Amino acid sequence: MKVLRNSDYRRMPWKNGGGETTEIAVYPPDADLAGFGWRISMATVANDGPFSAFPGIDRTLSILSGEGVELDIAGRAPTMLTQSSAPLAFPADAATSARLVSGTITDLNVMTRRGQWSHRVERHQFEGEHRLDAEGGVTMLLSLGNLRIDSAGHAEELGRLDCAFIDRIVSITSDMPTEAYIIRIVEG
């Protein structure tokens, strides 16, 4: 199990210059925006406007904080995305623009290079003790509160927006209802 702390994530400007992204993890390590196989990041969005286009990339967007955003994705009806919405998957090379519902949001963005990697993002609520199986590939848990993860006799406490990469079955414990995102990335 590898734990990454929110305070240690890398901050970098958006590809279109309109804001800043907090990069949680990227593969290969230290890959730039043109060369990543997969990338997990968060962004604070304070203004309406277009998304950066990423040719050959699939993305999934989730809202971590704020009232939400309406997305206009080419070829689809406008979609409202809020904290209670399921993660939304769409092609990152489709023309996409965002209109904020009411003020700034923070989103979770997972991107994979089409044909090389694929991903899925799920939101779960944990309370008490649960088991989570890595199921192969890359499995990451991003906590929205306080969680304890036990793996092969080693325990780690996760705070808000900390994450853990897991590679086996782990035990997740929380004293109160705590949401987390589980991101699974596989080759192919």
Helices and strands as residue ranges (DSSP letters): E 2-4, G 6-8, E 10-13, E 20-27, E 38-45, E 49-50, E 57-65, E 69-73, E 79-81, E 88-91, E 96-100, E 105-113, E 117-132, E 138-143, E 147-151, E 154-158, E 163-166, E 170-187
